[in-house]
Amino acid sequence: MNNKKIFIYIQIMVMLVSIAAIIAIIVGVRALKIAEKRPVSLEQIALRSNDIEFTEDLTFAGERVPLKMFNIRERYERELLSTCYFHSNTMLLVKRSKRWFPVIEPILKKYGIPDDFKYLCVTESTLTNAVSPAGAVGFWQFLEKTGKEYGLEINKEVDMRYNVELETEAACRYFLKSYERYHNWTLVAASFNAGTRRLNKFLKEQKVNSYYDLLMADETERYVFRILAFKTILENPERYGIYVSKNLEYKPLKYKTVVVDQSIDSWADFALEHDITYKLLKIFNPWLRSNSLKVKKGEYYEIKIPVRPFNLTAEYTKEATGGDIMEFENDSIVEELN
């Protein structure tokens, strides 16, 4: 290769490097501009992980957790760290707790169940009507057989495991029955996961009477500590870096109740008669499992009908605002649409 060709080759390489550098600068500048428009700052996106210090006087349902035992402390710390640094999930739990704790807490109080059991509900379902691979359903994850045993109606048209209030009452009845056996709320919580038969077997075989001294399957060994981790963080989320704006919390659902004592041929027609959509009807009454309902003589069902702002539909909001984008920072939208 002569000198002229070498010179041309070098010029081409310099040109290619220059073009690549210019492209990189353009992409970088564009990325910074996009980042500036994000709803959160770059500092918020960059997460810093810190070790977590926690109090020594931790309790569940008034019963002290023996954190001086190294294995107990480490098991609790494992759940606390994994929950604390699972930011998206934990933030959603904070939001959901604002909607559902006001529903669950009075029922626990009515039955004399310690308030801490609401965190058991968080552990079971993350405050959603979840369905497990084993067929457990609802906020409290009852199997069909257990649900019927504790008074829940379950058939093709109705499944009251999806009714938060009624399933919570069924859970309370379970807790009371279990407490009669163990006289210890921590063991009651463990029995809800493992079942009383298995828990009794462990207690008898290992000759101990405390949950914290039992060797069990990993799921049950972690169960109470998950409850404790949710309790720790949800009682004071800001302390653990979880900040939720008041106006973005999930507000308790607002509704009126309609008593149905006659069979319904079409829930879609029923919904339209009450100025809501079929979808909204099912969101507020997820225990309705069919498009119709046969009501026997002397029976009745209470149907929740959402009220503003929870009854708004896409068509209604489009018509009311002329297609403009609506802001839902608070319930002031109710007055604007009236």
N, C-alpha and C positions, 0 to 999 in steps of 0.2 A: 504494500500500500504506500503510494507516494505521499509527500507532505501535503499536497493540495486536498487529497481525499481525507487525510487525517484531520485537516483543519475543518473541512465541511462536516465530518462526523462529530467533531467536538461542538461545532455550532448547533447542530441538531440536538445533541444531548442537552446543551445549555438551555435551548429553547423549550425542550420538553420539561426539564426541571422547573423552569420559570412558570410554564403554564400550570404545572401541578401545584406549585406554591400559590399561584393566584387563586386557583380553584379552592385550595385549602383555606385561604383567607376568607373567600366569599362564603364558603360553607360555615366557617366559624362565626363570622359576623351574623349570618342569618340565624344560626343556632342561638346566639346570645339574644337576638331580638325576639325570637320565639319564647325563650326562657323568661324574658322580661314581661311577657304577656300572660304567663301562667298565673293561676290563682294563688300559688304559693311561691315563696322565694327559693332561690338556690340553696340558701342556708337551711331552710326547712326540709328540703329534699335530702340534704346530706345528713344522715342519721349518725349519731354518736352513741355507741354502746357503753354503758357504765354498769359496774357491779351494783347490786341493790342491797341496801341495808334494811333490816326489818326489825320490828319490835319483838321482844322476848315474851310478851304477855298475850300472845295470840290465843283466841278461843273460838270454838264452834259451838253454837247453841248454849253458851255459858260454860262449856266444858273446856278446860285448859288443854292446849296442845303441848306435849312435852318436847319443846325445841332444844332442850339441853342434851337430848339423845342425838348423837351425830347423824345417824341414819334418818331420823325424823326431820332434822333440820335440812339435810341435803335433799330429801325427797320433796319437801315443801319448796325449797329454793329452785329445784328443777322446774316445777310447775309455774312458779312465780316468774322466772326468767323467760320461759317459753311463751307465757301469756303476755307479759309486758312487752316483749319485742315482736309479737305478732300484731303489729300496729293496726292494720286495716280491720282485722277481725275484732280486736278489742275496742276500737272506736265504734264499730257497729253495735257492739254489745252495750256500750254506754248509751248510745242513741235509743236502742230498743228498750233498755231498762226504764227509761223515762216514760215510755208508753205502757209497759206491762207490769212493772212493780206495783203501781197504784191499783191494778186489778188483783194481783196475787196476794199482796200483803194483808188486806182486810180478811181474806178467806183463811189464811194461816192463823190470824189472830182469832177469828171466830171459832176455830177448832182447838185453840190453845197450842198450836205448833210454833216453835221458835222461829223468829223472823229470818234467821240465817238459812232456813230451808229454801228460800227463794233463790239462793245461789246454787242449790242442787238442781233447780229447774234450768238455770243457765248452763250448767254442766251437761245436763241431759240433751238439750236441744238448741242451745244458743238462742233461746226465746223465739223459736220458730216452730211451725207445725211440721216438724221433720218426720221422715219415714225411714226407719233403719232397715238394713238388709234382712234382719230377722223378722220384720213386720211390726216392730214397735212404732207407735204413732203418737204424734202430738207433742206439746210442750213438756209433758212428763214421761213420754215414751212408754205407754202401756201396751203390752201385748193384748190381743183380742180376748183371750181367756181371762187374763187378770182384770182387764177393763170391765168385763161382764160380772166378774166376781165382786167387784167393788161398785156395782150399780150403774154402769154406763150402758146405754142402749147402743147396740152395734148391729147393723144389718145393711142390706144393699142400698137403702134409701137414706139412712141416718147413721152417723158414726160420731158419737159424742166425745170420742177421744180428741176430736178436732175442736171441741168447745172448751176454750181455756178455763172458763169458770167452773164447769162441771168436772173437767178432768182434774183441776186443782183440788176440788172437794174430794174426789176419789183418792187422790194422793194423800190428802190429810187423813182419810179413814185408814189407809194403809199404815201411815206413820203412827197413828194412835194404837193400832193393833200390834205393831212391831214393838212399840215402847212398852206395852204391857209385858212383853216377853223379855226385853233386854234391860229396861230401866236405864238406858244410856242412849243419848241422842246420836252420838257418833256411830255406834253400832247400828242404830236405826237407819242412818244414811248409807252405811256400807251394805246393809241388807237390801236396800232398794236397788243396788247394783248387782249384788251377788245372789240374792234370794236368801230367804231365811234358812232353807234346808242346807244349802252349801255353807252358809256362815255358821250354823250350828255344828256342822261336821268339823269345820276348822277349829272352832272353840273347844270342842270335845277332844279332838285328836292332839291339839297342841297344849292343852291344859292351861290356858290363859283366859282372861276376861276383858282384855282391852284390844281395840282395833289396832292400836299402835304397836302391839306385840305380836300380831298375827303375820304369818307368812302365807300369802295368797297369790292368786293369779295377778299378773302385772296390772291389768285393767282395774281391778278392785283395790290393789295397793296404791294406785295413783288417784283413785276416785275422790277420796276425801280431800286430798291435797290440791286437786284441781278446784274443788269447791272453795277451799281456803284461799287459793290464788285469786279466784274471781271475787271473793269477798274483799280481799285486801285492796285490789285495784279499783273495783267499782265503788267502794266506799270513799275513795280519794283519788280519782283518776289523774288529776293535775299533778299530784306528787310523783306520778310515774310517767309523765310526759304525754298524757292523753288529754288533749284539749278539744272540747266540743262547744261550739257557739250555742248560746241559749236558743237563738232563733232557728237553729238547725237541728235541735233535738226532735225526736219523733214524739209528737204530742199524743196524749190519750185519745182514742177514737171517740167521736161524738155520734150518737145515734138515738133513735126512739125505738120503742118496742111495740110490735104488733102481734097480738095473740091469734094464732091460726088453730081453729078447732074443727075445720072441715078439710077434706082432701083437696090437694092442689094438682090440677092436671098439667099446668105449665108454669114453672118458676119464671120463665122469660116473660110471660104475660103478667104474672104477679109483680115482677120488677117494674115493668112499664106502667102498671097501674099506680105504683108508688113513686113515679118520676125518677127512677134510677135504672141503671143497666143491669143485665143478668150478671155481668162480671162483678159489679160492685156488691150485688146481693150475695154472691158466693164468697167474696173477700170477707164480708162481715159475718157470714154464716158458713164457714168452711165445712161444718159438720153435715151440711146438706150434700149428699153424695150422688144424687140422681136429679133428673130434670123434672121430676114430679114427686108427690108424697101422698101416701094413703094414711089418713088419720082415722083411727078407730073411735067409735062412740065413747064419749067420756074423756078422751085424751085431748091434749092440746100441746102446741109448741110455741115458744116465744121467738119471733124473728126480729133481728136487728135491722133497722132501716137507717142508713147513714143520713146525717143532716150536715148542712154547710159548716165548713168548707169541704167535708169529706164526701159529699154527694155530687161534686162537680164532674162533668163529663167533657170529653174533648170537643164534642159538637156544641155543648152549651157555652163553654168558655170561648170558643171561636166566635159564636154568634154574639155573645155579650161584649166582646172586646173588639169586634171587627177584624179579628185575626191578629191583633197585636200580641206581642209576647207579654206574658203575665208574670209578675213577681209574687212569690209566696213566702216572703220573709215573716209574715205573721198573719193573723186571722182578719186583718183589715180588708182583705179581698171580699169578705162577706158583705160589708157595708157597701163596697164599690159596686157589687153586682145587684144589690137590692134596689 
